[in-house]
């Protein structure tokens, strides 16, 4: 079965940096749309950054200019470079992805509802905690 395994979380001071990684495994299909989400207790899940199969990226306004999403398709790996971290970035960070066998079915939904629309149909990792202290 599909597995997404995140790593790279930790505790840093304000202004620090972290690089998150997410490795996909357990499927013969290639990764397609991928994204990072975050959530804090009692709050709704928030989309942080997404990258489509062509490499087009979308960021939440709160992280633009500070975070960079990228992917290595050969390694089925997604990255999130986080710089100038702030206490409000403290959250559990989750990786999500859909695969090549799902794309045709979800492409119409993405076209209408935007680059985050596929997430409810995707596979998710267990999360990695990021804590930024002031």
VEXLUMVEX-267157 format. One line per 10 residues: number of its first residue (from 1); their letters; for each residue z, x, y of N, C-alpha, C, O, CB. Coordinates in nm, 3 decimals, padded with zeros to 5 digits, m for minus. Glycine has a CB too. Layout:
REM VEXLUMVEX-267157
NUM> a> Z/X/Y/Z/X/Y/Z/X/Y/Z/X/Y/Z/X/Y  ...
//
This chain:
REM VEXLUMVEX-267157
1> xxxxxxxxxx> 00.000/00.084/m00.119/00.000/00.000/00.000/00.000/00.088/00.123/00.034/00.206/00.119/00.121/m00.095/00.001  m00.040/00.026/00.235/m00.050/00.099/00.359/00.089/00.141/00.408/00.184/00.064/00.402/m00.120/00.015/00.465  00.096/00.264/00.454/00.220/00.314/00.512/00.188/00.386/00.642/00.095/00.467/00.648/00.295/00.407/00.414  00.266/00.356/00.744/00.259/00.428/00.871/00.392/00.496/00.891/00.497/00.431/00.892/00.224/00.334/00.990  00.389/00.626/00.908/00.513/00.702/00.919/00.518/00.773/01.053/00.439/00.863/01.080/00.526/00.803/00.803  00.613/00.729/01.137/00.630/00.790/01.268/00.727/00.907/01.262/00.816/00.911/01.177/00.679/00.686/01.369  00.709/01.001/01.353/00.802/01.113/01.368/00.795/01.164/01.511/00.705/01.128/01.586/00.769/01.226/01.267  00.892/01.247/01.547/00.889/01.310/01.678/00.986/01.255/01.779/01.000/01.310/01.889/00.755/01.301/01.732  01.054/01.147/01.745/01.152/01.093/01.838/01.271/01.186/01.854/01.287/01.282/01.779/01.198/00.956/01.792  01.354/01.155/01.952/01.473/01.236/01.974/01.538/01.202/02.106/01.506/01.102/02.170/01.438/01.384/01.970
11> xxxxxxxxxx> 01.631/01.288/02.146/01.704/01.269/02.271/01.666/01.378/02.370/01.669/01.496/02.337/01.856/01.268/02.246  01.631/01.337/02.490/01.594/01.432/02.595/01.657/01.389/02.726/01.703/01.276/02.740/01.439/01.442/02.609  01.659/01.479/02.821/01.705/01.446/02.955/01.590/01.388/03.037/01.473/01.405/03.003/01.764/01.571/03.026  01.626/01.321/03.144/01.524/01.269/03.236/01.430/01.381/03.278/01.473/01.492/03.312/01.591/01.204/03.360  01.301/01.351/03.275/01.201/01.451/03.309/01.150/01.529/03.191/01.055/01.607/03.204/01.256/01.544/03.408  01.211/01.511/03.076/01.170/01.583/02.957/01.045/01.525/02.892/00.987/01.428/02.940/01.282/01.584/02.857  01.004/01.588/02.783/00.883/01.549/02.712/00.909/01.537/02.563/00.997/01.604/02.508/00.770/01.649/02.738  00.831/01.452/02.500/00.832/01.439/02.354/00.691/01.407/02.309/00.612/01.349/02.383/00.932/01.328/02.308  00.661/01.446/02.184/00.533/01.411/02.123/00.562/01.333/01.995/00.623/01.385/01.902/00.446/01.540/02.094  00.518/01.208/01.992/00.532/01.126/01.874/00.405/01.137/01.789/00.294/01.151/01.840/00.560/00.980/01.912
21> xxxxxxxxxx> 00.425/01.130/01.657/00.312/01.130/01.564/00.327/01.013/01.468/00.437/00.966/01.441/00.303/01.264/01.486  00.214/00.967/01.418/00.214/00.858/01.321/00.102/00.885/01.221/m00.015/00.892/01.258/00.195/00.718/01.391  00.139/00.899/01.096/00.042/00.928/00.991/00.022/00.804/00.905/00.118/00.745/00.856/00.087/01.049/00.903  m00.103/00.766/00.886/m00.137/00.651/00.802/m00.176/00.699/00.663/m00.244/00.800/00.647/m00.253/00.569/00.865  m00.130/00.625/00.562/m00.164/00.660/00.425/m00.166/00.535/00.339/m00.128/00.427/00.384/m00.065/00.763/00.368  m00.210/00.550/00.215/m00.201/00.441/00.119/m00.317/00.344/00.120/m00.308/00.236/00.062/m00.079/00.366/00.143  m00.428/00.382/00.184/m00.545/00.294/00.186/m00.671/00.379/00.182/m00.673/00.492/00.229/m00.544/00.204/00.311  m00.775/00.321/00.124/m00.903/00.391/00.120/m00.982/00.369/00.249/m01.084/00.435/00.271/m00.984/00.345/00.001  m00.935/00.276/00.332/m01.007/00.244/00.454/m00.962/00.334/00.568/m00.849/00.384/00.569/m00.986/00.099/00.491  m01.050/00.356/00.664/m01.018/00.441/00.778/m00.943/00.362/00.885/m00.957/00.240/00.896/m01.146/00.502/00.837
31> xxxxxxxxxx> m00.865/00.434/00.963/m00.794/00.369/01.072/m00.892/00.324/01.178/m00.993/00.389/01.203/m00.689/00.464/01.133  m00.861/00.211/01.240/m00.948/00.156/01.343/m00.870/00.149/01.474/m00.843/00.253/01.535/m01.002/00.015/01.303  m00.832/00.033/01.517/m00.749/00.020/01.636/m00.608/00.066/01.602/m00.553/00.033/01.497/m00.748/m00.127/01.689  m00.552/00.144/01.693/m00.416/00.195/01.673/m00.339/00.185/01.804/m00.399/00.182/01.912/m00.417/00.343/01.621  m00.208/00.178/01.794/m00.130/00.161/01.917/00.015/00.205/01.896/00.064/00.217/01.784/m00.135/00.015/01.963  00.080/00.227/02.008/00.224/00.248/02.013/00.287/00.131/02.086/00.240/00.088/02.192/00.259/00.383/02.082  00.394/00.080/02.029/00.475/m00.023/02.090/00.618/00.030/02.101/00.653/00.129/02.037/00.469/m00.156/02.010  00.699/m00.036/02.179/00.840/m00.001/02.186/00.923/m00.126/02.204/00.876/m00.229/02.252/00.867/00.098/02.301  01.048/m00.114/02.163/01.138/m00.227/02.172/01.281/m00.179/02.187/01.323/m00.084/02.121/01.124/m00.318/02.048  01.354/m00.244/02.273/01.497/m00.220/02.287/01.571/m00.345/02.241/01.514/m00.454/02.244/01.536/m00.184/02.434
41> xxxxxxxxxx> 01.695/m00.331/02.198/01.770/m00.447/02.146/01.774/m00.561/02.246/01.807/m00.541/02.363/01.912/m00.405/02.109  01.741/m00.681/02.200/01.747/m00.799/02.284/01.624/m00.820/02.371/01.616/m00.919/02.444/01.866/m00.792/02.369  01.530/m00.727/02.362/01.410/m00.738/02.444/01.288/m00.762/02.356/01.290/m00.732/02.237/01.391/m00.612/02.530  01.184/m00.816/02.417/01.059/m00.834/02.342/00.988/m00.701/02.324/01.004/m00.607/02.401/00.968/m00.935/02.415  00.909/m00.698/02.219/00.826/m00.581/02.192/00.728/m00.561/02.308/00.672/m00.656/02.361/00.750/m00.598/02.059  00.709/m00.435/02.347/00.621/m00.402/02.459/00.511/m00.307/02.413/00.538/m00.206/02.347/00.701/m00.338/02.575  00.388/m00.338/02.446/00.279/m00.247/02.417/00.285/m00.128/02.511/00.298/m00.146/02.633/00.143/m00.318/02.428  00.277/m00.008/02.457/00.284/00.113/02.538/00.144/00.169/02.562/00.105/00.194/02.676/00.372/00.217/02.469  00.070/00.188/02.454/m00.064/00.246/02.465/m00.142/00.210/02.341/m00.087/00.204/02.231/m00.060/00.400/02.485  m00.271/00.186/02.358/m00.357/00.155/02.246/m00.486/00.234/02.258/m00.529/00.269/02.368/m00.386/00.004/02.238
51> xxxxxxxxxx> m00.547/00.262/02.145/m00.672/00.337/02.141/m00.764/00.271/02.041/m00.725/00.241/01.929/m00.648/00.486/02.105  m00.887/00.248/02.083/m00.980/00.179/01.994/m01.060/00.282/01.914/m01.047/00.402/01.937/m01.074/00.085/02.073  m01.143/00.236/01.821/m01.216/00.331/01.735/m01.305/00.427/01.813/m01.334/00.537/01.765/m01.299/00.256/01.636  m01.350/00.387/01.932/m01.437/00.472/02.012/m01.359/00.567/02.102/m01.418/00.650/02.171/m01.528/00.387/02.097  m01.226/00.555/02.100/m01.144/00.641/02.182/m01.105/00.584/02.316/m01.038/00.651/02.394/m01.214/00.766/02.203  m01.146/00.462/02.345/m01.106/00.397/02.470/m00.957/00.366/02.465/m00.907/00.312/02.367/m01.189/00.268/02.494  m00.888/00.401/02.572/m00.743/00.385/02.575/m00.700/00.281/02.680/m00.768/00.259/02.780/m00.675/00.519/02.604  m00.587/00.220/02.652/m00.525/00.126/02.745/m00.376/00.157/02.749/m00.314/00.182/02.646/m00.550/m00.023/02.703  m00.320/00.156/02.869/m00.179/00.189/02.885/m00.105/00.078/02.959/m00.163/00.009/03.042/m00.163/00.321/02.960  00.021/00.063/02.926/00.108/m00.021/03.006/00.124/00.044/03.144/00.125/00.167/03.156/00.245/m00.041/02.937
61> xxxxxxxxxx> 00.136/m00.038/03.246/00.148/00.016/03.381/00.268/00.111/03.394/00.264/00.208/03.469/00.162/m00.099/03.483  00.372/00.081/03.319/00.495/00.159/03.332/00.482/00.303/03.280/00.567/00.387/03.311/00.606/00.089/03.257  00.378/00.331/03.203/00.365/00.465/03.146/00.239/00.538/03.192/00.218/00.654/03.156/00.366/00.458/02.997  00.156/00.471/03.270/00.032/00.535/03.316/00.062/00.663/03.394/00.150/00.667/03.479/m00.050/00.437/03.405  m00.013/00.765/03.360/00.006/00.893/03.427/00.113/00.981/03.363/00.124/01.099/03.396/00.040/00.871/03.569  00.191/00.923/03.273/00.298/00.999/03.208/00.276/01.014/03.058/00.312/01.116/03.000/00.432/00.933/03.233  00.218/00.913/02.995/00.197/00.913/02.851/00.047/00.926/02.821/m00.037/00.877/02.897/00.255/00.784/02.786  00.016/00.992/02.710/m00.121/01.006/02.665/m00.130/00.976/02.516/m00.063/01.040/02.435/m00.174/01.147/02.695  m00.213/00.878/02.483/m00.236/00.844/02.342/m00.362/00.916/02.294/m00.460/00.926/02.368/m00.249/00.690/02.323  m00.358/00.963/02.171/m00.475/01.030/02.114/m00.472/01.012/01.964/m00.373/00.967/01.907/m00.480/01.181/02.153
71> xxxxxxxxxx> m00.581/01.049/01.900/m00.589/01.031/01.755/m00.670/01.142/01.693/m00.758/01.200/01.756/m00.650/00.895/01.720  m00.639/01.171/01.568/m00.717/01.264/01.487/m00.761/01.186/01.365/m00.684/01.169/01.270/m00.634/01.394/01.448  m00.883/01.138/01.367/m00.931/01.051/01.260/m00.936/01.124/01.125/m00.912/01.064/01.021/m01.068/00.997/01.294  m00.966/01.251/01.129/m00.973/01.327/01.004/m00.837/01.333/00.934/m00.828/01.344/00.812/m01.024/01.469/01.030  m00.732/01.325/01.014/m00.596/01.331/00.959/m00.530/01.194/00.956/m00.413/01.184/00.918/m00.511/01.426/01.041  m00.602/01.090/00.995/m00.545/00.955/01.001/m00.414/00.955/01.079/m00.316/00.893/01.038/m00.523/00.898/00.859  m00.413/01.026/01.189/m00.291/01.046/01.266/m00.309/01.001/01.410/m00.413/01.025/01.473/m00.249/01.192/01.262  m00.207/00.936/01.460/m00.200/00.889/01.598/m00.091/00.967/01.668/00.013/00.996/01.609/m00.174/00.735/01.605  m00.113/01.000/01.794/m00.016/01.075/01.873/00.019/01.000/02.001/m00.059/00.918/02.051/m00.070/01.214/01.905  00.136/01.030/02.054/00.173/00.985/02.186/00.246/01.099/02.255/00.360/01.131/02.221/00.263/00.855/02.180
81> xxxxxxxxxx> 00.179/01.161/02.350/00.243/01.265/02.431/00.313/01.197/02.547/00.250/01.129/02.627/00.138/01.371/02.481  00.443/01.217/02.556/00.523/01.154/02.660/00.580/01.261/02.750/00.650/01.351/02.704/00.635/01.067/02.599  00.551/01.253/02.878/00.603/01.348/02.976/00.678/01.275/03.085/00.666/01.153/03.100/00.490/01.432/03.035  00.754/01.351/03.163/00.832/01.294/03.273/00.907/01.168/03.227/00.902/01.064/03.292/00.739/01.260/03.391  00.977/01.181/03.118/01.046/01.067/03.059/01.159/01.019/03.149/01.224/01.097/03.217/01.101/01.104/02.923  01.179/00.888/03.147/01.280/00.822/03.229/01.376/00.747/03.138/01.341/00.715/03.025/01.215/00.725/03.332  01.498/00.719/03.186/01.593/00.644/03.103/01.536/00.510/03.055/01.568/00.465/02.945/01.721/00.620/03.181  01.453/00.447/03.136/01.395/00.319/03.096/01.292/00.332/02.984/01.244/00.231/02.932/01.331/00.252/03.215  01.256/00.453/02.946/01.169/00.474/02.831/01.247/00.472/02.700/01.188/00.474/02.592/01.094/00.607/02.845  01.378/00.469/02.709/01.462/00.465/02.589/01.431/00.341/02.507/01.440/00.230/02.559/01.611/00.470/02.625
91> xxxxxxxxxx> 01.395/00.358/02.381/01.357/00.247/02.294/01.326/00.300/02.155/01.319/00.421/02.133/01.235/00.171/02.352  01.309/00.208/02.062/01.252/00.242/01.933/01.100/00.230/01.950/01.050/00.129/01.998/01.306/00.148/01.818  01.030/00.333/01.911/00.884/00.337/01.925/00.819/00.314/01.789/00.855/00.378/01.690/00.837/00.472/01.986  00.725/00.222/01.787/00.658/00.184/01.663/00.508/00.212/01.672/00.445/00.193/01.776/00.683/00.037/01.632  00.455/00.257/01.562/00.311/00.276/01.548/00.253/00.153/01.476/00.315/00.100/01.384/00.279/00.407/01.470  00.137/00.110/01.519/00.068/m00.001/01.454/m00.079/00.032/01.440/m00.135/00.107/01.520/00.087/m00.132/01.533  m00.141/m00.024/01.338/m00.283/00.004/01.315/m00.348/m00.106/01.234/m00.284/m00.174/01.154/m00.299/00.138/01.243  m00.476/m00.122/01.256/m00.559/m00.197/01.164/m00.665/m00.102/01.109/m00.688/00.005/01.165/m00.624/m00.322/01.233  m00.726/m00.142/01.001/m00.816/m00.053/00.930/m00.957/m00.110/00.926/m00.982/m00.224/00.964/m00.766/m00.027/00.789  m01.048/m00.028/00.878/m01.190/m00.061/00.888/m01.226/m00.189/00.814/m01.327/m00.252/00.847/m01.273/00.053/00.835
101> xxxxxxxxxx> m01.147/m00.229/00.716/m01.177/m00.353/00.644/m01.135/m00.477/00.722/m01.169/m00.589/00.684/m01.107/m00.352/00.508  m01.061/m00.457/00.831/m01.012/m00.568/00.911/m01.090/m00.587/01.041/m01.082/m00.693/01.102/m00.868/m00.548/00.941  m01.163/m00.488/01.082/m01.216/m00.487/01.218/m01.314/m00.600/01.244/m01.305/m00.667/01.347/m01.284/m00.355/01.244  m01.408/m00.622/01.153/m01.508/m00.726/01.178/m01.444/m00.861/01.200/m01.488/m00.939/01.285/m01.607/m00.734/01.062  m01.340/m00.889/01.124/m01.273/m01.019/01.135/m01.196/m01.032/01.266/m01.186/m01.141/01.321/m01.177/m01.039/01.017  m01.142/m00.921/01.316/m01.057/m00.927/01.435/m01.131/m00.896/01.564/m01.078/m00.920/01.673/m00.942/m00.830/01.419  m01.250/m00.844/01.555/m01.322/m00.807/01.677/m01.341/m00.923/01.774/m01.326/m00.904/01.895/m01.457/m00.749/01.641  m01.374/m01.043/01.726/m01.387/m01.156/01.821/m01.257/m01.185/01.895/m01.259/m01.217/02.013/m01.433/m01.282/01.748  m01.146/m01.175/01.825/m01.016/m01.199/01.888/m00.989/m01.093/01.994/m00.940/m01.124/02.103/m00.903/m01.200/01.782  m01.020/m00.970/01.964/m00.999/m00.862/02.060/m01.087/m00.881/02.182/m01.043/m00.856/02.294/m01.028/m00.725/01.995
111> xxxxxxxxxx> m01.210/m00.925/02.161/m01.302/m00.945/02.273/m01.250/m01.051/02.369/m01.270/m01.041/02.490/m01.441/m00.986/02.221  m01.183/m01.151/02.315/m01.135/m01.262/02.399/m00.997/m01.230/02.459/m00.973/m01.256/02.577/m01.128/m01.392/02.318  m00.908/m01.174/02.377/m00.769/m01.162/02.420/m00.729/m01.020/02.460/m00.617/m00.999/02.505/m00.679/m01.209/02.311  m00.818/m00.925/02.444/m00.788/m00.792/02.494/m00.746/m00.694/02.386/m00.735/m00.730/02.269/m00.681/m00.800/02.595  m00.721/m00.568/02.425/m00.703/m00.459/02.329/m00.573/m00.461/02.252/m00.555/m00.380/02.161/m00.713/m00.331/02.400  m00.481/m00.552/02.285/m00.356/m00.561/02.210/m00.358/m00.674/02.107/m00.265/m00.687/02.028/m00.239/m00.582/02.307  m00.463/m00.753/02.106/m00.464/m00.878/02.030/m00.455/m00.861/01.879/m00.411/m00.952/01.809/m00.588/m00.954/02.063  m00.497/m00.746/01.831/m00.499/m00.726/01.685/m00.361/m00.699/01.627/m00.343/m00.706/01.505/m00.592/m00.610/01.651  m00.264/m00.668/01.711/m00.139/m00.610/01.663/m00.064/m00.698/01.562/m00.003/m00.647/01.469/m00.050/m00.581/01.779  m00.068/m00.828/01.581/00.003/m00.917/01.490/m00.056/m00.915/01.350/00.006/m00.962/01.255/00.003/m01.059/01.544
121> xxxxxxxxxx> m00.175/m00.863/01.337/m00.242/m00.859/01.206/m00.241/m00.718/01.147/m00.300/m00.693/01.043/m00.386/m00.909/01.218  m00.174/m00.628/01.214/m00.177/m00.488/01.173/m00.063/m00.448/01.083/00.027/m00.526/01.053/m00.177/m00.403/01.292  m00.069/m00.323/01.040/00.039/m00.261/00.967/00.128/m00.187/01.066/00.082/m00.139/01.169/m00.015/m00.164/00.857  00.256/m00.180/01.034/00.353/m00.123/01.127/00.439/m00.019/01.057/00.467/m00.029/00.937/00.441/m00.233/01.188  00.480/00.081/01.135/00.574/00.177/01.084/00.717/00.130/01.102/00.742/00.020/01.153/00.553/00.311/01.151  00.811/00.215/01.060/00.952/00.181/01.067/01.014/00.217/01.202/01.124/00.173/01.233/01.027/00.249/00.957  00.944/00.296/01.280/00.992/00.328/01.413/01.059/00.464/01.422/01.111/00.517/01.323/01.087/00.224/01.459  01.057/00.520/01.542/01.128/00.643/01.572/01.197/00.625/01.707/01.136/00.578/01.803/01.031/00.768/01.572  01.322/00.664/01.713/01.404/00.638/01.832/01.380/00.745/01.938/01.380/00.865/01.909/01.552/00.632/01.795  01.361/00.699/02.060/01.352/00.788/02.176/01.464/00.750/02.272/01.477/00.635/02.312/01.211/00.778/02.246
131> xxxx> 01.545/00.848/02.308/01.656/00.826/02.399/01.645/00.925/02.514/01.639/01.046/02.493/01.793/00.841/02.325  01.644/00.872/02.636/01.634/00.954/02.755/01.760/00.936/02.837/01.791/00.824/02.879/01.507/00.919/02.838  01.832/01.042/02.859/01.957/01.034/02.932/01.937/01.076/03.077/01.854/01.161/03.110/02.064/01.122/02.865  02.017/01.012/03.163/02.003/01.040/03.307/02.089/01.158/03.349/02.090/01.195/03.466/02.042/00.917/03.389
//
